[in-house]
Amino acid sequence: MNSQCAPKDIVILMTSLFHIYDRLIDLHDCYKVLSIMDCYFIISGVPKVCIDHADKILNLALGLMFEAKQVNVPQLNLPVMLRIAIHSGPVVAGVLGKKKIRYGVVGETVNITKRLLLNSEPGKILVTNSTRLSAAKSALNAYEMATKGYLNIGNKQATCTYYLDKNTKQSIWELTGRSKEANSIGDGYKEVHCSTVMQKWINIEADIRKQERVIEALQNKTSHFSGATEKLRKMRESFRSHHHSNDSGFSAGSGTESSSSICTIT
């Protein structure tokens, strides 16, 4: 995306997304720990302890996925596709720093979530079995998930993972705090999981990779051409440095008056 958009467009896009993120984080009573580039680290259950932390973070994820698709990427005119990973477990948290104070969260739960994100796909919400079991205790929410399979989470351990599809007890409009649009049908989750948009992104990325390969090939050609030119230049200098010699190898000072001409390379 960066190669297709102007810097100003990227800043405007990220600002729009961050405004959406912050509104939904407040709506679901979660907490943003930090943001690095286009990556958001959001938690629930700390610093404010709550028993329904899994519900809150799952509802937030569904809301984020839907709202992000309302923002189009400049030049490409395609909606933003997020990759989200969710895991539940113990963490160590506290206030860090003196001049620039911030709330820090560390622990194996954080590390596992980072690894999960690498295995998630654009437009998908990857959830571990730990989070699924925690959310299953809820009386107000019920989640529909599709099994992805076991994934390595480090330290020779694996966990069963799922893709979150929907909250069967709340519509996407309730999760985003928005009124249902007139042209929308059903609970809104069909718009969250639109395969047509994903296919368009796949096609765009394939085109971009082709362009990059062409550019790389041209750069390599230029590099080879520059190398050949440099060799010719050195040969020319070598010939010029020996312009007093004749074809037989006798030097000009040997008494032989005969001369020979050597082709000049320009």
QUIFEN-V846408 format. One record per helix or strand. SS is the DSSP state (a for helix, b for strand). FROM is the first residue (numbers start at 1). TO is the last residue. Records with the same first field share a line. If there is no record, write none. Layout:
SS: FROM-TO, FROM-TO
//
This chain:
a: 7-27, 53-68, 108-119, 129-135, 172-176, 189-192, 195-241, 252-254
b: 31-36, 39-43, 72-73, 78-79, 83-86, 92-96, 102-106, 124-128, 143-154, 157-167
//
